[in-house]
Amino acid sequence: MSGQPTHPLRLFAIASLTPVVLIALAATFGGWFAAVALIYMTLLVYGLDAMIARITPPLDEEDTAQGADRLSALLALSHFGLLGLVVFSLGGGMQHSLAATACTFLAAGLFFGQVSNANAHELIHRSDRALHGLGRWVYISLLFGHHASAHPKVHHRWVATPDDPNTAQEGESFYDFAPRAWIGSFVAGYEMEKQDLARRQRWGVHPYYIYVAGAIVMMVAALWIGGIAGFLVYLLLCLHAQMQLLLSDYVQHYGLLRDKRPDGDFAPVGVEHSWNAPHWFSSHLMLNAPRHSDHHDHPMRRYPALSLPDAQTAPILPYSLPMMATIALIPPLWDRVMGRALRKWRSRSAPQAEMATTHS
């Protein structure tokens, strides 16, 4: 086992599955369970990130592959059950106080946006058809099915260029970025799938038909489970989760662009084209999603094996990914915090780029 701990994925499992239990209790019983669930997804994450400076080394992918896939499958299945329970509860199936309802809604939205999204992102990069399909249906259940096409076929190809709808430009606020990224990735993903079908020169169903049909099925199910109130809750939960996903994209590539070569092509994607975060607890909660550079370097690498680049070779966020996503909601504060981080990174990376050009 190469010195690996007896249960190498234990921390990932505890961090990501605990909120499933807490939110289920909140949806069922309300009261203090709702407050505890929200505290877990906010204050506890922030506090543990601030207190624990330890950086977990990457785990051996071969040793952890089976366990990682099992945890991802369990999280995906839990997602569907939890989504239905929350829609039923907040739609009026359970009578809770206004405060408990609000706490449950916010905690669930954060979980679906941060954990379910990170897990679905992991699954759509798996070659196994069942796991890949699970990831697609998690996105479909959040009315964001097109991301399963646009992310691997558009974002990974054009990241850190003006051709990628999900790369935020320097000075662009999140509120300008979000509609541009949503619409742009939807259209670009559709075109890429259409081109792939034409290139294969064989009959096939465009995945977008599945995404749209699946979204209709999910909305009908929400209406059946929770009535009109539950349906509205479902739409708001999807909006909340989609905002979390778009915030993640906004933060992790903000202001980073690949150089354009004399021949018109862009330089290859490198570790310097993604922002990373070293924070211990949120990394486990989000299945190492903050180790974003290594993911773009090795898209098929499972989350336990992702490594954190050195601060000299890749940009590091000033705060944890969830904290930076919160700051992004306040544009003046974002411009001050991230503008300083971007200038610092450019001043550090400029000599390295000059050396590379000299030696080439």
C-alpha distance (Angstrom), angle and dihedral (degrees) to the residues before:
residue distance angle dihedral
M1 . . .
S2 3.81 . .
G3 3.79 92.9 .
Q4 3.79 93.3 -53.3
P5 3.83 117.6 157.3
T6 3.80 117.1 -99.1
H7 3.82 91.9 -108.9
P8 3.82 103.5 26.2
L9 3.82 94.9 174.3
R10 3.79 96.4 45.4
L11 3.81 94.6 105.2
F12 3.81 92.5 48.4
A13 3.81 90.0 50.4
I14 3.81 95.2 47.0
A15 3.80 94.5 45.7
S16 3.82 96.4 46.3
L17 3.82 101.8 35.6
T18 3.82 98.7 44.0
P19 3.82 92.9 72.9
V20 3.82 89.2 52.3
V21 3.80 88.9 61.3
L22 3.81 94.3 41.8
I23 3.81 94.8 48.7
A24 3.82 91.2 45.8
L25 3.82 89.1 53.0
A26 3.80 90.1 46.3
A27 3.81 92.2 51.0
T28 3.80 91.3 47.6
F29 3.79 103.6 39.9
G30 3.80 105.8 13.5
G31 3.79 114.0 -166.7
W32 3.79 118.0 89.8
F33 3.79 91.7 -9.9
A34 3.80 88.1 70.5
A35 3.79 92.1 51.1
V36 3.81 92.1 47.2
A37 3.82 91.4 49.9
L38 3.81 91.7 52.9
I39 3.80 92.3 44.2
Y40 3.81 89.5 52.6
M41 3.82 92.6 53.1
T42 3.82 93.5 45.9
L43 3.80 123.4 15.9
L44 3.81 97.1 27.0
V45 3.80 92.5 49.8
Y46 3.80 91.4 47.8
G47 3.81 93.0 44.9
L48 3.79 96.4 48.7
D49 3.81 91.2 45.5
A50 3.81 89.0 52.9
M51 3.81 96.1 44.5
I52 3.82 102.1 41.2
A53 3.79 113.6 60.4
R54 3.81 95.3 175.3
I55 3.80 117.3 126.1
T56 3.80 113.3 -151.4
P57 3.80 111.8 -136.3
P58 3.80 118.7 -125.7
L59 3.79 114.3 -86.8
D60 3.77 126.0 -130.5
E61 3.80 106.3 -87.8
E62 3.78 95.6 -149.1
D63 3.81 92.0 53.1
T64 3.81 94.7 46.4
A65 3.82 102.6 34.4
Q66 3.81 97.3 97.6
G67 3.80 94.2 43.4
A68 3.81 92.0 46.6
D69 3.80 91.8 52.5
R70 3.81 91.5 47.6
L71 3.80 92.5 51.3
S72 3.79 90.8 47.9
A73 3.81 91.6 50.4
L74 3.82 91.0 48.3
L75 3.81 91.6 49.4
A76 3.81 91.2 49.3
L77 3.80 93.3 50.3
S78 3.81 90.3 45.2
H79 3.80 88.5 51.8
F80 3.81 92.8 61.4
G81 3.79 93.7 46.6
L82 3.80 92.8 46.3
L83 3.80 92.9 46.9
G84 3.80 91.4 53.3
L85 3.81 92.2 46.1
V86 3.81 93.7 50.1
V87 3.81 92.5 47.3
F88 3.82 90.4 49.9
S89 3.81 93.2 45.9
L90 3.80 99.3 44.8
G91 3.78 91.3 39.5
G92 3.79 88.3 67.1
G93 3.78 102.2 -85.7
M94 3.81 88.8 116.6
Q95 3.78 121.9 37.1
H96 3.80 108.7 -134.1
S97 3.79 134.1 158.0
L98 3.79 119.9 -91.5
A99 3.81 90.4 -109.2
A100 3.82 93.0 51.2
T101 3.81 90.8 46.4
A102 3.82 91.6 51.3
C103 3.82 93.0 46.8
T104 3.80 92.1 48.1
F105 3.80 91.9 48.7
L106 3.81 93.6 49.6
A107 3.81 94.0 44.6
A108 3.81 91.8 48.4
G109 3.80 92.6 47.2
L110 3.79 91.2 51.1
F111 3.80 91.4 48.0
F112 3.81 94.1 48.7
G113 3.80 91.2 45.5
Q114 3.79 99.1 43.6
V115 3.80 107.7 26.6
S116 3.81 104.0 23.9
N117 3.79 90.1 43.5
A118 3.82 93.3 48.4
N119 3.80 89.8 48.1
A120 3.82 94.9 46.4
H121 3.80 88.0 48.8
E122 3.79 88.3 54.0
L123 3.81 92.6 48.4
I124 3.82 97.7 49.9
H125 3.80 87.2 59.1
R126 3.80 92.0 56.9
S127 3.82 118.1 101.4
D128 3.81 92.0 -147.4
R129 3.82 106.0 101.6
A130 3.80 95.3 -142.8
L131 3.80 93.5 51.4
H132 3.80 92.0 43.1
G133 3.80 89.9 50.5
L134 3.81 91.5 50.5
G135 3.78 89.9 54.6
R136 3.80 92.1 49.2
W137 3.80 91.7 51.3
V138 3.80 92.3 49.7
Y139 3.80 87.7 57.2
I140 3.81 91.4 43.9
S141 3.81 90.0 52.1
L142 3.82 87.8 57.0
L143 3.84 90.7 48.8
F144 3.79 89.1 -112.3
G145 3.80 100.6 104.7
H146 3.79 94.9 136.5
H147 3.81 88.9 69.2
A148 3.82 88.2 73.9
S149 3.81 87.4 66.0
A150 3.79 102.9 29.8
H151 3.80 96.2 48.7
P152 3.83 100.1 57.6
K153 3.82 97.6 28.6
V154 3.81 102.0 39.3
H155 3.79 110.9 15.6
H156 3.80 97.1 44.6
R157 3.78 91.5 46.6
W158 3.80 99.6 45.1
V159 3.81 103.3 24.8
A160 3.81 114.6 144.7
T161 3.81 92.6 20.9
P162 3.82 132.5 97.0
D163 3.83 87.3 -109.6
D164 3.80 92.4 68.5
P165 3.82 112.1 85.5
N166 3.81 90.1 -160.0
T167 3.79 97.2 57.4
A168 3.80 109.9 93.8
Q169 3.78 117.3 -139.5
E170 3.78 121.2 -130.9
G171 3.80 109.4 -89.6
E172 3.81 93.2 19.1
S173 3.80 112.5 128.0
F174 3.78 120.9 -135.9
Y175 3.80 89.7 -114.7
D176 3.82 90.4 58.4
F177 3.79 92.4 41.1
A178 3.82 99.4 49.6
P179 3.85 100.2 63.6
R180 3.81 91.3 38.9
A181 3.81 91.8 51.0
W182 3.83 94.7 44.2
I183 3.79 95.8 49.4
G184 3.79 95.0 35.3
S185 3.80 94.6 51.5
F186 3.80 91.8 44.8
V187 3.81 91.9 54.4
A188 3.82 95.7 39.6
G189 3.81 92.3 47.7
Y190 3.79 91.0 50.7
E191 3.81 91.9 51.2
M192 3.80 93.1 48.0
E193 3.81 92.3 50.9
K194 3.80 90.0 47.4
Q195 3.81 91.2 51.6
D196 3.80 91.6 47.6
L197 3.81 91.2 53.0
A198 3.82 91.1 49.6
R199 3.80 92.1 47.1
R200 3.81 92.4 52.5
Q201 3.83 87.9 52.1
R202 3.74 93.8 -148.6
W203 3.76 137.2 105.3
G204 3.75 115.9 -85.6
V205 3.78 141.7 147.9
H206 3.78 114.6 -103.3
P207 3.83 105.9 -118.8
Y208 3.80 90.6 -132.3
Y209 3.80 89.5 69.5
I210 3.81 87.1 59.3
Y211 3.80 91.8 46.7
V212 3.80 93.3 51.7
A213 3.81 94.9 41.7
G214 3.80 90.2 46.3
A215 3.80 91.2 50.4
I216 3.82 90.1 52.6
V217 3.82 90.6 49.7
M218 3.81 90.6 50.0
M219 3.80 92.8 49.6
V220 3.80 91.6 48.6
A221 3.82 89.3 48.9
A222 3.81 90.6 50.8
L223 3.78 90.1 50.6
W224 3.81 90.4 49.7
I225 3.81 94.0 46.3
G226 3.79 99.6 43.3
G227 3.79 108.4 12.8
I228 3.80 120.6 -134.7
A229 3.81 92.1 -36.7
G230 3.80 91.5 49.8
F231 3.79 90.7 47.7
L232 3.81 90.7 54.4
V233 3.80 90.5 46.6
Y234 3.80 89.0 51.5
L235 3.81 92.7 52.2
L236 3.80 91.3 48.6
L237 3.81 91.7 47.9
C238 3.81 89.7 51.9
L239 3.79 90.5 49.3
H240 3.80 90.5 49.5
A241 3.81 92.4 48.5
Q242 3.81 92.8 46.1
M243 3.80 89.9 52.4
Q244 3.81 88.9 54.4
L245 3.79 91.1 51.5
L246 3.81 93.1 47.8
L247 3.79 90.7 46.2
S248 3.79 89.0 54.6
D249 3.81 91.5 53.3
Y250 3.79 91.1 43.8
V251 3.80 93.6 53.3
Q252 3.80 99.4 39.2
H253 3.81 97.2 55.8
Y254 3.79 103.6 23.5
G255 3.81 113.1 148.7
L256 3.81 95.7 -12.0
L257 3.81 115.6 129.0
R258 3.78 134.2 174.4
D259 3.80 118.2 -124.5
K260 3.78 117.7 -105.7
R261 3.79 115.4 -126.9
P262 3.81 125.4 -137.7
D263 3.83 89.6 -104.5
G264 3.81 90.0 59.4
D265 3.82 96.7 -107.8
F266 3.77 122.3 119.1
A267 3.78 122.8 -114.0
P268 3.82 113.7 -100.7
V269 3.79 119.0 -85.4
G270 3.79 111.3 -92.5
V271 3.78 138.2 178.6
E272 3.81 88.1 -92.6
H273 3.82 91.7 69.1
S274 3.82 97.9 70.9
W275 3.79 133.5 57.7
N276 3.80 115.2 -127.0
A277 3.79 136.1 -164.0
P278 3.81 125.7 -152.4
H279 3.81 97.9 -161.4
W280 3.79 113.3 138.8
F281 3.80 106.8 -144.2
S282 3.81 101.6 35.9
S283 3.81 88.6 48.6
H284 3.81 90.0 57.9
L285 3.80 92.5 42.1
M286 3.83 91.7 51.9
L287 3.82 96.4 39.8
N288 3.81 93.9 -110.1
A289 3.81 92.6 -55.9
P290 3.84 88.9 144.0
R291 3.83 88.2 65.4
H292 3.75 87.0 77.6
S293 3.79 102.6 149.9
D294 3.79 93.4 61.6
H295 3.79 90.0 47.9
H296 3.81 91.3 56.4
D297 3.78 89.6 45.1
H298 3.84 91.4 49.9
P299 3.84 109.3 18.9
M300 3.80 94.3 176.8
R301 3.80 95.0 49.6
R302 3.81 111.8 113.6
Y303 3.79 117.7 -116.9
P304 3.86 99.0 -108.1
A305 3.80 90.1 59.0
L306 3.82 96.6 51.0
S307 3.79 113.6 116.2
L308 3.77 130.9 -150.1
P309 3.82 113.0 -119.5
D310 3.76 121.6 -129.0
A311 3.81 114.5 -93.8
Q312 3.80 88.6 -120.4
T313 3.81 93.2 60.4
A314 3.82 103.6 34.7
P315 3.82 133.7 29.7
I316 3.81 117.7 -100.5
L317 3.80 122.4 -152.5
P318 3.82 117.0 -117.8
Y319 3.82 90.6 -127.0
S320 3.79 137.3 12.4
L321 3.80 119.5 -63.5
P322 3.86 94.5 -106.7
M323 3.81 90.2 47.9
M324 3.80 92.5 49.1
A325 3.80 89.9 49.0
T326 3.81 88.4 55.3
I327 3.80 91.7 48.8
A328 3.83 89.5 50.5
L329 3.81 88.4 65.3
I330 3.83 88.5 66.8
P331 3.84 105.0 58.4
P332 3.85 98.5 -166.1
L333 3.80 90.9 51.3
W334 3.80 91.1 43.5
D335 3.82 91.9 51.7
R336 3.78 90.3 52.3
V337 3.82 98.1 44.8
M338 3.79 99.8 36.9
G339 3.80 95.1 35.1
R340 3.80 88.7 59.1
A341 3.83 91.6 46.5
L342 3.81 91.9 49.2
R343 3.80 93.2 49.8
K344 3.80 90.3 47.9
W345 3.80 91.7 50.8
R346 3.80 93.3 48.2
S347 3.79 92.6 49.9
R348 3.80 89.1 50.9
S349 3.81 96.6 44.4
A350 3.82 97.7 42.8
P351 3.85 95.1 76.6
Q352 3.81 90.3 47.3
A353 3.82 91.5 51.6
E354 3.81 90.4 47.9
M355 3.82 91.0 51.4
A356 3.80 91.4 48.7
T357 3.81 90.9 51.3
T358 3.82 91.1 48.6
H359 3.82 93.0 51.7
S360 3.81 95.9 44.1
